[in-house]
Amino acid sequence: MTSIYYNKIILVFLLFGLLFSGFAGCALIREKPREIKETALIRINPSRYPDFLDDMDYDGLENCIRQSISYLNRVPPTAKFRFGQDVFHTPHMIRSLEHFLDFIRTNPAEDQLIRYIRDNYLVYTSMGSDNSKQVLFTGYYEPALEGSLKKDATYKFPIYARPDDLTTVDLSLFSPQFQGKTIIGRYTNHSVIPYYDRKEIDNDRLLEGKAKVIVWVKNPIDLFFLQIQGSGKIYLDNGKTVNVHYHATNGQPYRSIGKLLVDEGKIPREEISMQKIRHYLHDHPQEVEAVLNYNPSYVFFKIEQNGPIGCLEVELTPGRSIALDRRLFPAGALAFIETQKPLISGDGIIRKWTVLSRFVLNQDTGGAIRGPARADIFWGSGPYAEIAAGHMQEHGSLYFLVLKPDNH
């Protein structure tokens, strides 16, 4: 999700008139895909390849690969995808996925798969933090909320569509030194200013009458976590279901309320999870407003026929789609991860953690997913997905695979 770059805003104030000279009113500027200028990947020797043991069946992987291919088919053939010091173009990325998909459809044995990858693919690893090659894996899921198309005493918290006065400015239009950088704000009195923060939207109600309400929900805590997850299903009181998906952010910085509660000594660091945060807020209703407003970032939604949809505008596959920093990792590419996953009993209690190793695809991003040492696994929906996403904070390894240039 996009951040505000306050140190560049003076430049925008000076040049904003030029930008809008050809537009009427508060026309929106669309974000352009960011060209990758840096990389977090290092090519490794085949002797250091992992075993590539996959703990899931290949059905979901096939679907996930097809989703990435559908994305790449919409990308210009000249687009560049950087893997370490190597750069590949769109047609090669498509071939890389198609070759791998054809091979796994043969249901290869483990030794056949490893030999195939060694013979045909280059493998890269994330440098992690401080070149440790360790990545922190967290999780996200698709929550389910109850809602209504009409506001009443039960359903009174709005899920907003993107406001008409929300403006995104591509700073690269002004100077190449700002390539890939944007700001989000409001255009008012011939200036761009920061957009309303969470407190102004939820408590001061500054969007009433200015932004369309998609649906009304029961609980502000549920709404907050829906924004953190980025998409969800709303089960309406008329029996219908609405899929809502991230559309835009207010551009304000993301701040973790979990970190706030740990720093203030309200939840022990070793116990922090989404579930713990929910329980704390439920038990301390007088603190809900202040805690939620600590995070000024706010998400606006749109309705999708299906879902959830990642930042590449493809449907995410549970357990196979991951979110990474889109500035550093090649979009839509095939990856392999090794970390830990929870094993959960029938009563919803985590009994132990066990090995997670599988092929995944880079199909999403997130406001808190920054740098070479962060990855977010999409778990899908349901009780297991919620528990896994809420508790997962496990270190591990992240690899990327791409077809060797001479293998066509």
N, C-alpha and C positions, 0 to 999 in steps of 0.2 A: 504494500500500500504506500502511497506517496507521502513524503514528508515536506514540511515547510522549510525553506531555506531563508531564514530571516536575514542573513548577512547579504543576500542578493536583492532584497526587496526595494532598496533605493533605486537600483538600476531600472527595475520594472516601473516604478513610479515615473521615472524620467522618460521612458520609452513607450509607455502604455498607450498614449495617444496615437502613435504611429501604428501600433498593432491593430487598433480598433477603427482606423480610418476607413476601412472597407466593410465594416460590420454595423448593423443597426442594433440599437439597444444593448442588452446584456448577452450577446451571442457567446456561446461556449466555445472554447478552444479544445479540440480533442487531443488527448495524449498520444504521442507517437511511440511506437515500440522503441525501447532503449537499445542502442547498439552496444554489444559487450566490448568494453575497452580493457578490462582487466580479467584475470582468471584466478580461480582458487585451486586449480588442478595441476598435478604433477604426473607425468607419464612414468609408469613403473616397469621394471624388467619382468618378463614372464615368470622368472623364478620366484617372484613375490606375489603372484596372482593368488587370490583367495581360492577356496575350494568350489565356490559357486553352488553350494548346496541350497536348494530352495525348499522352504518349509510349507509351501502352499501348492495347490494344483495349478496347472497351466491355463485353465479356462479364464480366470480373471486376468492373467497376464496377457493372453491373446487379445482380450477386449481392450485392455489398457494400451497395448501397442497400437492397435487400430485407431484409438483416439488420438494418439500422438501423430500418426500418419495423416489423419484428417486435418490436424492443425498444420502440419508441414506443407500439405497440399495447398494451403491458403497463403503461404509465405512466399515472397518473391524468390526466384531461383538464385539470385545473386546475394541473398542474405548470408551473413557469416556466423558460424558457430565455433566458438573458441574452446579448445581442449588443451590446457597448458600452453605450450608454444605452438601448437598445431591449430590450423584453421580449416574448417570444412564448410562447403556450401550446401544449400538446401537439398539438391538432388542426391548428394552423397548421404545426407542424414536419412533421407527416405529409404535409400538402398540398404543402409545399415540396419534399419528396423525391419525391412521386408525380409532380408536374408535371415535375420535372427528368428523372425516369426515362422518362416518356412521350416527352419530347423527344429524348433521346439514342437511343431506339429507332428514330428516323427516320434515324439515321446522318447527322447534319447536317454540312455543310461548315464549315470553320473560321470563315468570316465569318458564317455563319448562327448558329453557336453564340455567338459574341461578341455579335451583335446581340440574340439571345434573352436572354442574361444581362443586358445593359444595360437591356432593356425590362422585364424581369420580376423581377430580383433585386437586393437590397441586398448590398453586398460590404463586408467588414470585414477589417482586417489586425491581426495581433498587434503589440502595442507593443514586444515584444522586451525586451532588457535596456537599462535607462537610456533608454527610448523610442527605441532605435536601429532598431526594426522588424526587426532581424535575429534569427533563430532558429537555434540549434544543433541540427542533425538527426543523430541516431544511429540505429542499427538493432538489431533483435532477430530471432530466428528460432526455429524448432522443432527442437531437437536430437534425435538418436536415440542411445539407449544400449542396451547389452546387459544383460539382467537375468534373475533367477530368482525364483520364488515361495518358494524354500527357501534358507536361508543355508548356505554351505559355504566352503571355503577360497578359492574363486574369487569368489563373490558374497557379500560380507560388509559392504557399506555400505548402510544402510537408507534408503529413501524413506518418510518418516513421513506418516501421515494426521494430521489435526488432533487434538491431544491432548484428552482429556476434561476436563482441568483448565485449559485455556486459556479465559480469560474476557475478553470485550470489553465495556467500559463506555462508554455514550453519555453524555458529560458534559452535553449539553444538557438532560438530564432534571433536572439540579440547578439550572441557571441559564441563561437565554437568552444570557448573555455567552459561554457555551461552545458556541454553535451550531456544528455541524459538527466538533466535536473529540471524540476518543475516546482511551481508553487501553486497552492490552492487558496482561494480567498473569495472576497466579494468585490465587485466593481461598483463603487459609489463615489459621487462627487469627483469624478475624473481621476480617481485613485483606486488602487487595489489594496484592500486591507484584509487581515486575517479573518477567516470565517468564524462564526459563533462556536464557542466551546460547549462541552457537555452540559455544564451548569446553565448556560444561557438558553440552550435548547430545551432541556428537560424541566428546569425549575423556573426560569424566567419566561418560558414558552414563546420564544421569539420567532418560532417557525409557524405558529398558529396562523392559518390563512395564507401562508406563503409557500408551503410544501404539501404535496398530496400525501394523505395517509393511506397506505396500502391496506392495513388491517390493524385492529386494536387487540392488545393482549392483556393478560391478567396481572402480570407480575413484572416489576422493573428489573429484578435480578435476572429473571429469565431473558428479558430483552437485552440486558447488558451482555450476557454470555452468548446470546445469538450473534451479537455484533463481533464478539471475540472470535467465534467460529466462522463467521462469514456467510453462512447459508443455513437453511433449515426448512422444516415442514410446519405449516400452520394448519391445524385441524379446526375448521370453523364450526360454529354452533349450528350452521345450516346443513351439516353433513358433508360439505365439500372440503377439499384440501388445496392449499396454496403453497407452491414452492417459492421461497424468497431467496435471493442471491445478492451478494455484495455488488453494488453499483459504483459507489464513490465514498470517499471519506471527507471529513471537514478539513483535513490537512493539519490538524493540531497534532502535537507529538503524542505517541503512545506511552503511557506510564502503567506499570504493572501494579494492580491493587494487591496481588499476592506479596510482592516485595514490600509494599507499604505495611501490610499486616505483620509480616515477619520483622521488619525494622522496628515497628512499634511494640514488639513483644507479645502480640495477640495470638499468633500461631507460631509454634516452634518451626524453625527452618526445615528440620528433618521430616516434618509432618505435612508440609504445604502441598496442597492439591486443589483442584477445582472443587472437589466435594467438601474439603475442609473450609474453603472460602465460603461456599454456599451455606454450610451449617453455621458458620460464625455470623454471617449477615442475617440469617433467619433468627438466630438467638439474640441479636443486638439490633432490632429494627430502628432504634434511634440513631444508629451510626450509618445506616445504608446510604443516605443521601451524600454524606461527606466522603465516604469511601469510594462510591462510584464516581463522584465528581473529581476525585484525585486523578482519574484518567480523562483528560480533556478530549481525547480522540473520539469521534462519533462516526458511525457507519450508516450509509443510506443504501436502500435495497431496490431491487427490481424483481418482477415476477418472471419465472422461467417455467416452460412446459414440463421439463424434466429437471433433474438435479441430483446432487449439487454440481455446479459448474466451477471449474478452476479458472485461473487467470488467462489460460490459453483458449478459453471459451469452448472447452470440451468437458464432457461428463467425467467426473472423478470415479475411480475404481477403488472400493474399500481394500485396504491393505497393500495396494499397488501404486497408488498415486502419492507423491510426496511434494511438499512445498519447500523451496529453497530461495535464496537470495537471487533474484532474476538478473542482477547485474553481474554475477560472478559465475553462474553455471549455465550450460547450454540448454535452452528451452526445449522441452519435448523429448530429451535424450534418454537413452536406456542407462540405468544405473543398477548397482547392487549394494545392499546394505547388510551390515552385521551389527546387531545390538541385542537388547533384551526385551521380552514381552511378558506381560503378566498372565499367570494361569489363575482362573477364577472359579470358585466353587459355586454350587447351585444357589447359595444364599447371597451371592454377590460379593464375597470376601476374596481378596487376593491371597492365595495360598503360597505362591512362590513366583519367582521370575525365572524364565528359561530362555534359551537361545532363540533369537529371531534372525534369520538369514534368508534373503529373497531378492529377486529382481524387482525393480520398481522403475517408474518413469517420472521425470521432473515436469510436473504439470500445473504447479500452483506456486503461490508466494504468500507472504503475510507481513503485517506491520512489525511484528517482533522477530521475524526470521531474517536476520542481518548477519553478514559476514560468512567466512568459510567454515565456521564451526557450529552451524545451526541447521537443523533439518526437522521438518514436521511431517509426521505420517498421518494420512487420512484413514480413519478407522471405519467409516461408514456410519450406520445408525443402530440404535438399540442399546440394551443394557451393557453388553460387553464393550461396545465402542465408547460409551460414555465413561466407563470405569478406566479403560486403557488410556483414553485421551486425557482424562483428568489426573492420572497418577504418573504418566510416563515422563521421566527425566533421566534417561539412560545414555551413557556414552557408548560410542561404537565407531565403526569405519564406514566410509562412503566412497564407492568406486563408480567410475563412468566407463562405458564401453562404446567404441565406435569402430566400424569396419575399416580394415587397413586400406589405404588409398589404392593399392593395386589389386584388391579383391572386388570384382564387379559381378 
